[in-house]
Amino acid sequence: MALRVPIVTVDTPGCVEVVADTAVVVPRGDADALGRAASECLRNSAAADALRASARARVVANYSIDSMVEKTLEIARAILVH
């Protein structure tokens, strides 16, 4: 995601939460669906570009160093208040 590569993943806990709506999610265990989704990313450059842009934006907003530091500080502040 951070490298602006279109993501194709399976619907397992953890993966879906990380990618949200910035990736193509296929059913677990469905190799054909995985292959079709990957092929579609290669064939449809406009869709792949949209996935790249949304994934990168999600990484910057949620997983960048600045974002992680701010979230950690929010937790620390909440603990100190109570």
QUIHU-V393399 format. One record per residue. N is the residue number from 0. PHI is phi as a letter, one per 20 degrees, with the letter a starting at -180 (999 if undefined). PSI is psi in degrees with one decimal (999 if undefined). Layout:
# QUIHU-V393399
N;PHI;PSI + N;PHI;PSI
This chain:
# QUIHU-V393399
0;999;-46.9 + 1;f;-27.5 + 2;e;7.2 + 3;m;43.3 + 4;d;131.1 + 5;f;136.2 + 6;d;133.1 + 7;c;123.3 + 8;c;174.8 + 9;d;159.9 + 10;e;59.3 + 11;d;150.0 + 12;g;138.8 + 13;o;-56.8 + 14;f;-49.6 + 15;f;-39.1 + 16;f;-37.2 + 17;f;-46.8 + 18;e;-24.2 + 19;l;-123.9 + 20;d;25.9 + 21;d;15.0 + 22;b;167.2 + 23;e;123.6 + 24;d;127.6 + 25;d;160.1 + 26;f;140.7 + 27;g;134.0 + 28;n;-0.8 + 29;d;85.5 + 30;f;-35.3 + 31;f;-43.6 + 32;f;-38.4 + 33;f;-45.9 + 34;f;-43.1 + 35;f;-42.3 + 36;f;-42.6 + 37;f;-43.0 + 38;f;-40.8 + 39;f;-38.1 + 40;f;-35.5 + 41;f;-34.8 + 42;e;-36.8 + 43;d;88.9 + 44;f;-31.7 + 45;f;-43.6 + 46;f;-41.1 + 47;f;-40.6 + 48;f;-40.8 + 49;f;-41.3 + 50;f;-43.4 + 51;g;-48.0 + 52;f;-45.4 + 53;f;-35.9 + 54;f;-44.1 + 55;f;-42.7 + 56;f;-39.2 + 57;f;-41.2 + 58;f;-47.8 + 59;f;-43.2 + 60;f;-33.7 + 61;d;-22.9 + 62;c;6.5 + 63;f;164.2 + 64;g;-46.0 + 65;g;-43.4 + 66;f;-43.8 + 67;f;-39.1 + 68;f;-45.4 + 69;f;-42.6 + 70;f;-39.8 + 71;f;-42.5 + 72;f;-39.2 + 73;g;-43.6 + 74;f;-45.1 + 75;f;-42.5 + 76;f;-41.8 + 77;f;-39.3 + 78;f;-43.5 + 79;f;-30.7 + 80;f;-33.1 + 81;e;999
